[in-house]
Amino acid sequence: MEEIIVFGTGKYFEYKSPAIEKNYDIVCFLDNKVSEQTQAVYKDTEIKIINPKEIDIEGTTRIFLMSVHFVSMWRQLCKMGINPKRLVFPYKEKPYFENEEALCSWLDEIEFGIESFSCIQKNGEITKVAEEGEWRALLRAAYRHRYPFIGAAASMETLPISRQFGTERGTPIDRYYIEQFLEEHKKFIQGDVLEIEDNSYTKRFGQDKVKLSIVMDVSSTDSDITFHGNLETGDGIREEIADCFILTQTLMYIYDLKSCAHHISRLLKKDGVALITCSGISQNSVRCMDNYGCYFNFNEGALVKMFEHEPSLIVEESGSMGNVKTVIAHLGGLCCEDLEEEDFKVEDKYYPLIVYVVVKKNG
């Protein structure tokens, strides 16, 4: 197994360490934070950590530059007189870290020299790099090669394709997730079911399990509205009327969430369940923002905390749905029909398009 020296013990090395430790024999670590002639070892191993000034300049052991900011490492070692042919930036070693997938798709090799290093592209072109700014410019080129979206985003207009979530020509992207959530929890949509503004989801997901469909709204005069009720102030709220409360995409327009949690409890019967969805990363609804005001987009933790001071309610399930592609498409005004089914199957908690909870009232 080849012996190597590792320069850097931070996040980059930790991310790649299983592969590095499996494929190479690490003889020592270099770290500028370690003083000269200090006795230090790496974590619970017996591998020494030394200051770079203590390295054998005449040696031939390869030195792995384990940092995304390797340019300064390269410069430091070359100034010390280290042969640059000993230096390696191990971007090809899997698992790929941050920008390395883009690099691997574009670069064939990096060859270090004293005054610059050569980045050899897969098409044979060579770019000379001598400083951090030039390396970042090369990274930008690699990213543009790997991700066509960069060019598309750079050339897009500053106005959205639709301010109506794509409803003028298809299904809003957030509705895909909302309806998936309701489909997965439709066993709760039974008995006396309450919904806001209309009862379309009650009928669609409850069907013949619904005994009574109840529709609440703040001020609508539509004939289908059962009664007027305000979740924030409590005005008009009726006591224990619902076995299930379908509350989708509403809480963003209510400021006093603690009061709202209390009035949700009032509406639910004992053992009743509220199925709640909110926007995570989303634009605001023009109609709702202009009519009611808009106060929040939610993360999962915020939605859960909303109910922690309401003793009668228990959050039985929480989560989020979405990924970077569906979030960007939603923000831009695309509709479901613009995407493929596969685009919705990846869930990334760091890109929550929709956040949800299932809340139950204590029996």
CORJOPE-V938075 format. One record per residue. N is the residue number from 1. PSI is psi in degrees with one decimal (* if undefined). OMEGA is omega in whole degrees, -180 to 180 (* if undefined). BURIAL is I if it has 9 or more other ideal C-beta (glycine too) atoms within 8 Angstrom, else O. Layout:
# CORJOPE-V938075
n=N psi=PSI omega=OMEGA burial=BURIAL
n=N psi=PSI omega=OMEGA burial=BURIAL
This chain:
# CORJOPE-V938075
n=1 psi=133.7 omega=-176 burial=O
n=2 psi=135.5 omega=175 burial=O
n=3 psi=137.2 omega=178 burial=O
n=4 psi=160.7 omega=170 burial=I
n=5 psi=135.9 omega=-178 burial=I
n=6 psi=123.2 omega=177 burial=I
n=7 psi=105.8 omega=180 burial=I
n=8 psi=132.0 omega=-179 burial=I
n=9 psi=19.3 omega=-177 burial=I
n=10 psi=-153.1 omega=-174 burial=O
n=11 psi=-37.8 omega=-178 burial=O
n=12 psi=-46.5 omega=179 burial=I
n=13 psi=-42.9 omega=-179 burial=I
n=14 psi=-37.0 omega=-180 burial=O
n=15 psi=-38.9 omega=-176 burial=O
n=16 psi=-4.2 omega=-172 burial=I
n=17 psi=-39.4 omega=180 burial=O
n=18 psi=-42.4 omega=-180 burial=O
n=19 psi=-42.2 omega=-179 burial=I
n=20 psi=-45.7 omega=-178 burial=I
n=21 psi=-27.6 omega=178 burial=O
n=22 psi=-37.1 omega=-172 burial=O
n=23 psi=-13.1 omega=-175 burial=O
n=24 psi=158.6 omega=175 burial=I
n=25 psi=106.9 omega=-178 burial=O
n=26 psi=118.0 omega=-177 burial=I
n=27 psi=-27.8 omega=174 burial=O
n=28 psi=165.7 omega=176 burial=I
n=29 psi=148.9 omega=172 burial=I
n=30 psi=136.1 omega=180 burial=I
n=31 psi=122.8 omega=-180 burial=I
n=32 psi=-19.3 omega=-180 burial=O
n=33 psi=-14.6 omega=-180 burial=O
n=34 psi=127.3 omega=179 burial=I
n=35 psi=156.2 omega=178 burial=O
n=36 psi=144.2 omega=178 burial=O
n=37 psi=22.4 omega=176 burial=O
n=38 psi=137.5 omega=177 burial=O
n=39 psi=108.0 omega=-180 burial=O
n=40 psi=148.6 omega=177 burial=I
n=41 psi=159.1 omega=-179 burial=I
n=42 psi=113.7 omega=177 burial=I
n=43 psi=-126.2 omega=-176 burial=O
n=44 psi=23.1 omega=178 burial=O
n=45 psi=179.6 omega=175 burial=O
n=46 psi=12.8 omega=-179 burial=O
n=47 psi=125.7 omega=-176 burial=I
n=48 psi=147.4 omega=169 burial=I
n=49 psi=124.2 omega=-178 burial=I
n=50 psi=159.2 omega=173 burial=I
n=51 psi=140.5 omega=-179 burial=I
n=52 psi=-27.4 omega=-180 burial=I
n=53 psi=-16.4 omega=-178 burial=O
n=54 psi=2.3 omega=-178 burial=O
n=55 psi=150.8 omega=176 burial=I
n=56 psi=106.2 omega=-176 burial=O
n=57 psi=-32.6 omega=-177 burial=O
n=58 psi=-3.4 omega=-177 burial=O
n=59 psi=172.3 omega=-180 burial=O
n=60 psi=-3.6 omega=-179 burial=O
n=61 psi=131.9 omega=-179 burial=I
n=62 psi=145.9 omega=-179 burial=I
n=63 psi=118.4 omega=179 burial=I
n=64 psi=122.3 omega=179 burial=I
n=65 psi=99.9 omega=-170 burial=I
n=66 psi=69.4 omega=176 burial=I
n=67 psi=145.9 omega=174 burial=I
n=68 psi=-17.1 omega=177 burial=O
n=69 psi=46.4 omega=-174 burial=O
n=70 psi=-16.6 omega=-177 burial=I
n=71 psi=-43.2 omega=179 burial=I
n=72 psi=-33.5 omega=177 burial=O
n=73 psi=-47.0 omega=178 burial=I
n=74 psi=-47.1 omega=-179 burial=I
n=75 psi=-42.6 omega=-179 burial=O
n=76 psi=-47.0 omega=-177 burial=I
n=77 psi=-38.4 omega=179 burial=I
n=78 psi=-38.5 omega=177 burial=I
n=79 psi=-27.7 omega=178 burial=O
n=80 psi=-12.4 omega=-179 burial=I
n=81 psi=9.0 omega=178 burial=O
n=82 psi=136.9 omega=176 burial=I
n=83 psi=119.2 omega=-177 burial=O
n=84 psi=-18.8 omega=179 burial=I
n=85 psi=-14.3 omega=178 burial=O
n=86 psi=-15.6 omega=-170 burial=I
n=87 psi=140.9 omega=-179 burial=I
n=88 psi=129.5 omega=166 burial=I
n=89 psi=106.9 omega=-168 burial=I
n=90 psi=54.0 omega=-177 burial=I
n=91 psi=-18.6 omega=-180 burial=I
n=92 psi=-13.5 omega=-180 burial=O
n=93 psi=123.2 omega=179 burial=O
n=94 psi=153.5 omega=4 burial=O
n=95 psi=148.2 omega=-180 burial=O
n=96 psi=140.2 omega=-180 burial=O
n=97 psi=127.3 omega=175 burial=I
n=98 psi=-101.7 omega=-171 burial=O
n=99 psi=4.2 omega=-168 burial=I
n=100 psi=-28.5 omega=176 burial=I
n=101 psi=-41.6 omega=177 burial=O
n=102 psi=-41.4 omega=179 burial=I
n=103 psi=-45.7 omega=-177 burial=I
n=104 psi=-28.3 omega=180 burial=I
n=105 psi=-13.1 omega=-173 burial=O
n=106 psi=-38.6 omega=-176 burial=I
n=107 psi=140.8 omega=176 burial=I
n=108 psi=-34.5 omega=-176 burial=O
n=109 psi=153.5 omega=170 burial=O
n=110 psi=121.7 omega=180 burial=I
n=111 psi=120.1 omega=-175 burial=O
n=112 psi=137.1 omega=172 burial=I
n=113 psi=-173.9 omega=-177 burial=O
n=114 psi=-47.8 omega=-177 burial=O
n=115 psi=-20.6 omega=179 burial=O
n=116 psi=170.2 omega=172 burial=O
n=117 psi=150.3 omega=-174 burial=I
n=118 psi=126.2 omega=176 burial=I
n=119 psi=108.1 omega=-174 burial=I
n=120 psi=114.8 omega=-179 burial=I
n=121 psi=163.3 omega=-180 burial=I
n=122 psi=-22.3 omega=177 burial=O
n=123 psi=4.6 omega=177 burial=O
n=124 psi=-13.3 omega=179 burial=O
n=125 psi=147.0 omega=-178 burial=O
n=126 psi=130.5 omega=175 burial=O
n=127 psi=126.0 omega=178 burial=O
n=128 psi=133.6 omega=-179 burial=I
n=129 psi=131.2 omega=-179 burial=I
n=130 psi=-11.1 omega=-178 burial=O
n=131 psi=168.0 omega=-175 burial=O
n=132 psi=-41.4 omega=-179 burial=O
n=133 psi=-38.3 omega=179 burial=O
n=134 psi=-35.4 omega=177 burial=I
n=135 psi=-41.7 omega=179 burial=I
n=136 psi=-36.0 omega=176 burial=O
n=137 psi=-39.4 omega=177 burial=O
n=138 psi=-39.7 omega=177 burial=I
n=139 psi=-41.3 omega=179 burial=I
n=140 psi=-39.2 omega=178 burial=O
n=141 psi=-40.4 omega=178 burial=I
n=142 psi=-40.3 omega=179 burial=I
n=143 psi=-41.8 omega=179 burial=I
n=144 psi=-34.2 omega=178 burial=I
n=145 psi=-41.6 omega=-176 burial=I
n=146 psi=-34.4 omega=-173 burial=I
n=147 psi=96.3 omega=179 burial=O
n=148 psi=-21.6 omega=-179 burial=O
n=149 psi=-31.1 omega=-178 burial=O
n=150 psi=-46.5 omega=178 burial=I
n=151 psi=-39.0 omega=-180 burial=O
n=152 psi=-42.5 omega=-180 burial=O
n=153 psi=-38.3 omega=-179 burial=O
n=154 psi=-27.1 omega=-177 burial=O
n=155 psi=-0.7 omega=-177 burial=O
n=156 psi=161.2 omega=177 burial=O
n=157 psi=163.2 omega=179 burial=O
n=158 psi=-1.6 omega=174 burial=O
n=159 psi=144.8 omega=179 burial=O
n=160 psi=159.6 omega=175 burial=O
n=161 psi=-36.4 omega=180 burial=O
n=162 psi=137.9 omega=172 burial=I
n=163 psi=4.4 omega=-178 burial=O
n=164 psi=25.8 omega=177 burial=O
n=165 psi=22.5 omega=180 burial=I
n=166 psi=9.7 omega=-176 burial=I
n=167 psi=-22.1 omega=-178 burial=I
n=168 psi=-13.2 omega=-178 burial=O
n=169 psi=3.1 omega=-179 burial=O
n=170 psi=-156.6 omega=-177 burial=I
n=171 psi=129.4 omega=177 burial=I
n=172 psi=141.3 omega=-176 burial=I
n=173 psi=-37.1 omega=-180 burial=I
n=174 psi=-27.4 omega=180 burial=I
n=175 psi=-29.1 omega=177 burial=I
n=176 psi=-47.3 omega=-178 burial=I
n=177 psi=-39.2 omega=179 burial=I
n=178 psi=-45.1 omega=-178 burial=I
n=179 psi=-30.9 omega=174 burial=I
n=180 psi=-43.6 omega=178 burial=I
n=181 psi=-46.8 omega=-179 burial=I
n=182 psi=-37.1 omega=177 burial=I
n=183 psi=-41.6 omega=-179 burial=O
n=184 psi=-18.9 omega=-177 burial=O
n=185 psi=23.4 omega=-175 burial=I
n=186 psi=-13.5 omega=177 burial=I
n=187 psi=-24.1 omega=180 burial=O
n=188 psi=-15.4 omega=-175 burial=I
n=189 psi=83.7 omega=-176 burial=I
n=190 psi=164.8 omega=-179 burial=I
n=191 psi=-133.8 omega=179 burial=I
n=192 psi=114.3 omega=-172 burial=I
n=193 psi=128.1 omega=-179 burial=I
n=194 psi=139.0 omega=177 burial=I
n=195 psi=157.2 omega=-180 burial=I
n=196 psi=133.4 omega=170 burial=I
n=197 psi=-45.2 omega=174 burial=O
n=198 psi=175.9 omega=-176 burial=O
n=199 psi=30.8 omega=-176 burial=I
n=200 psi=-41.8 omega=180 burial=O
n=201 psi=-32.8 omega=176 burial=I
n=202 psi=-48.8 omega=-179 burial=I
n=203 psi=-41.1 omega=-175 burial=I
n=204 psi=-44.0 omega=-173 burial=O
n=205 psi=-18.3 omega=179 burial=I
n=206 psi=-36.6 omega=179 burial=I
n=207 psi=-126.4 omega=-173 burial=O
n=208 psi=0.2 omega=177 burial=O
n=209 psi=-12.0 omega=-178 burial=O
n=210 psi=123.6 omega=178 burial=I
n=211 psi=-45.9 omega=-179 burial=O
n=212 psi=127.1 omega=176 burial=O
n=213 psi=125.1 omega=-177 burial=I
n=214 psi=132.9 omega=180 burial=I
n=215 psi=125.5 omega=180 burial=I
n=216 psi=144.5 omega=174 burial=I
n=217 psi=160.9 omega=-178 burial=I
n=218 psi=-47.1 omega=-172 burial=O
n=219 psi=3.4 omega=-176 burial=O
n=220 psi=142.8 omega=177 burial=O
n=221 psi=10.3 omega=179 burial=O
n=222 psi=141.6 omega=-176 burial=O
n=223 psi=-17.8 omega=-179 burial=O
n=224 psi=-7.0 omega=-180 burial=O
n=225 psi=127.1 omega=-180 burial=I
n=226 psi=-44.9 omega=178 burial=O
n=227 psi=161.0 omega=177 burial=O
n=228 psi=132.3 omega=178 burial=I
n=229 psi=145.2 omega=-178 burial=I
n=230 psi=113.4 omega=-176 burial=I
n=231 psi=-23.7 omega=-179 burial=I
n=232 psi=-48.0 omega=-176 burial=I
n=233 psi=-22.4 omega=-176 burial=O
n=234 psi=-5.8 omega=180 burial=I
n=235 psi=127.0 omega=176 burial=O
n=236 psi=-2.8 omega=-178 burial=O
n=237 psi=133.8 omega=179 burial=I
n=238 psi=151.6 omega=-173 burial=I
n=239 psi=127.9 omega=169 burial=O
n=240 psi=61.6 omega=-178 burial=I
n=241 psi=-11.6 omega=-170 burial=I
n=242 psi=130.8 omega=167 burial=I
n=243 psi=-28.7 omega=179 burial=I
n=244 psi=135.4 omega=178 burial=I
n=245 psi=110.9 omega=177 burial=I
n=246 psi=109.4 omega=-175 burial=I
n=247 psi=88.0 omega=-176 burial=I
n=248 psi=133.9 omega=171 burial=I
n=249 psi=46.8 omega=-177 burial=I
n=250 psi=-37.4 omega=-171 burial=I
n=251 psi=-18.8 omega=179 burial=I
n=252 psi=-21.1 omega=-174 burial=I
n=253 psi=15.2 omega=178 burial=I
n=254 psi=127.0 omega=-176 burial=I
n=255 psi=-46.1 omega=-176 burial=O
n=256 psi=87.3 omega=-175 burial=O
n=257 psi=-31.2 omega=178 burial=I
n=258 psi=-44.9 omega=177 burial=I
n=259 psi=-40.2 omega=180 burial=I
n=260 psi=-42.6 omega=179 burial=I
n=261 psi=-40.8 omega=180 burial=I
n=262 psi=-41.6 omega=-178 burial=I
n=263 psi=-26.1 omega=171 burial=I
n=264 psi=-41.9 omega=177 burial=I
n=265 psi=-41.1 omega=180 burial=I
n=266 psi=-37.7 omega=-177 burial=I
n=267 psi=-30.1 omega=-175 burial=I
n=268 psi=140.7 omega=169 burial=I
n=269 psi=168.5 omega=173 burial=I
n=270 psi=135.3 omega=-176 burial=O
n=271 psi=7.2 omega=177 burial=I
n=272 psi=156.8 omega=-175 burial=I
n=273 psi=135.7 omega=173 burial=I
n=274 psi=127.3 omega=176 burial=I
n=275 psi=110.1 omega=-168 burial=I
n=276 psi=130.5 omega=172 burial=I
n=277 psi=149.8 omega=177 burial=I
n=278 psi=161.9 omega=174 burial=I
n=279 psi=137.5 omega=171 burial=I
n=280 psi=-90.8 omega=174 burial=I
n=281 psi=111.0 omega=-174 burial=I
n=282 psi=155.4 omega=168 burial=I
n=283 psi=168.4 omega=180 burial=O
n=284 psi=146.9 omega=173 burial=O
n=285 psi=125.1 omega=179 burial=I
n=286 psi=-47.3 omega=-177 burial=O
n=287 psi=-49.7 omega=-176 burial=O
n=288 psi=-40.5 omega=-180 burial=I
n=289 psi=-42.9 omega=-179 burial=I
n=290 psi=-31.9 omega=-177 burial=O
n=291 psi=-36.7 omega=-173 burial=O
n=292 psi=-18.3 omega=-169 burial=O
n=293 psi=154.3 omega=180 burial=O
n=294 psi=131.5 omega=-171 burial=I
n=295 psi=-30.9 omega=-172 burial=O
n=296 psi=151.2 omega=150 burial=I
n=297 psi=151.1 omega=-167 burial=O
n=298 psi=148.2 omega=158 burial=I
n=299 psi=162.7 omega=-176 burial=I
n=300 psi=-43.5 omega=-178 burial=I
n=301 psi=-38.7 omega=180 burial=O
n=302 psi=-39.5 omega=-179 burial=I
n=303 psi=-37.6 omega=177 burial=I
n=304 psi=-44.9 omega=-178 burial=I
n=305 psi=-25.1 omega=180 burial=O
n=306 psi=-29.2 omega=-173 burial=I
n=307 psi=2.9 omega=-173 burial=I
n=308 psi=-19.5 omega=180 burial=O
n=309 psi=9.6 omega=177 burial=O
n=310 psi=95.1 omega=-170 burial=I
n=311 psi=-22.5 omega=-178 burial=O
n=312 psi=-10.5 omega=-176 burial=O
n=313 psi=140.2 omega=178 burial=I
n=314 psi=127.9 omega=174 burial=O
n=315 psi=108.4 omega=-176 burial=I
n=316 psi=-21.4 omega=-178 burial=O
n=317 psi=143.9 omega=176 burial=O
n=318 psi=160.3 omega=179 burial=I
n=319 psi=-172.1 omega=178 burial=O
n=320 psi=163.4 omega=179 burial=I
n=321 psi=142.3 omega=177 burial=I
n=322 psi=167.4 omega=175 burial=I
n=323 psi=173.4 omega=-173 burial=I
n=324 psi=-35.0 omega=-178 burial=O
n=325 psi=-45.7 omega=-178 burial=I
n=326 psi=-33.0 omega=177 burial=I
n=327 psi=-48.3 omega=-180 burial=I
n=328 psi=-42.5 omega=179 burial=O
n=329 psi=-41.8 omega=179 burial=I
n=330 psi=-45.2 omega=-180 burial=I
n=331 psi=-35.3 omega=-177 burial=I
n=332 psi=-11.1 omega=179 burial=I
n=333 psi=16.8 omega=174 burial=I
n=334 psi=166.4 omega=176 burial=I
n=335 psi=170.5 omega=-178 burial=I
n=336 psi=-39.6 omega=-175 burial=I
n=337 psi=-15.6 omega=176 burial=O
n=338 psi=-16.3 omega=-177 burial=O
n=339 psi=174.6 omega=176 burial=I
n=340 psi=156.8 omega=180 burial=O
n=341 psi=-37.3 omega=-179 burial=O
n=342 psi=-28.2 omega=-178 burial=O
n=343 psi=-23.8 omega=-176 burial=I
n=344 psi=-7.8 omega=-173 burial=I
n=345 psi=-19.8 omega=179 burial=O
n=346 psi=127.1 omega=178 burial=O
n=347 psi=128.3 omega=-177 burial=O
n=348 psi=110.4 omega=-175 burial=O
n=349 psi=-16.5 omega=179 burial=O
n=350 psi=-4.4 omega=176 burial=O
n=351 psi=69.0 omega=-177 burial=I
n=352 psi=105.3 omega=175 burial=I
n=353 psi=-42.3 omega=177 burial=I
n=354 psi=136.9 omega=174 burial=I
n=355 psi=141.4 omega=-176 burial=I
n=356 psi=157.1 omega=169 burial=I
n=357 psi=151.8 omega=168 burial=I
n=358 psi=117.3 omega=-175 burial=I
n=359 psi=132.7 omega=-180 burial=I
n=360 psi=142.0 omega=176 burial=I
n=361 psi=133.1 omega=-180 burial=I
n=362 psi=136.6 omega=178 burial=I
n=363 psi=* omega=* burial=O
